[in-house]
Amino acid sequence: MINILIAEDHQVLIDGLRSMLRGQPDMRVVGEAITGPEVFHILRRQQVDVLLLDLELPGMSGEEICKELPHSYPTVKPLILTMH
């Protein structure tokens, strides 16, 4: 099972991603974060394999999160989602 954390500040996109992933038998969404600091709050409490990450989150950018991940959560793989 692949555990996924969605980090996105637009609820409609979160809902769409969750809906798409719901049909995948080997994947499950274990959390949703709408701010950068919330990402690390969830990572401390959940086993996460993949982080679907918006680059522009309130409180901490996706770039800052990606720089911190290898130090604190080296097994979490970020996948950047952006309109840029």
N, C-alpha and C positions, 0 to 999 in steps of 0.2 A: 504494500500500500504506500502510495506517495502522498505525504501530508503537505498541504499547500496553505500558505498564508498570503492573503491578498492585502496589499498596502496601496490604497487608492483613496483620494479624497472626494470622489464623486460616487454617490450611492448607486446611481443608475448603472454605472460601469461595474461596480461590485456585484450588483444583482445579476447583470448579464454574464459576468465571468462565472459566478457561482452556478447559474443555471446551465451554462455550457459544461462545466466540470461535473455537475451532478450525474450526468449520463455516463461518466467514465468509471467502470467498475474497479479500476486500480488506483483511483485518485479520490481524495477527500479534502475539502476545505476545512481547516481546523481553526481558522481565525480570520478576522478582518480588522485592519488598522486604518484609521483615517488621518493619523499624524505620525511623524517620524518617531517621536518618543514612544508612542503606543506600539510600534513594531517591536522594540526591545522588551517592553512589558510583556507582550505575548510570547516572544521567544524564550523568556525566562520560565514560562509556565507550560509551553506546548512543545512537543517534538515536531519540528518543521524540517522538511526536506527541500522544498522550493518556495522561494519568496517572489511572488508576482508583484513588482515594485514600480510605482509611479515615480518619476524623477523629481516632481515638484509636490512635496508634501509639506503641510504646515509644521513648524517646529524643528524640522531637520530634513535636509534634502535627501533625495535618493542617492546622490553621489556620496554624501557623508555616510549614509547607511552602508553603502557598498565598501567604503574604506574601513569601516569598523567591523563588518561581518567576519573577515578572515581571522581577526584577533579574538573575538568573543564567541563566534559561532562558525567555525571553519567548515562544518559539514553542510551548512545551508547554502544552497545554490540560488543566487538572484537571477531573475529574468526580468529585464527592464521593459516596461510598457510606457510609451510616450507618444505624444502627438507631434513632437518636434523632429 
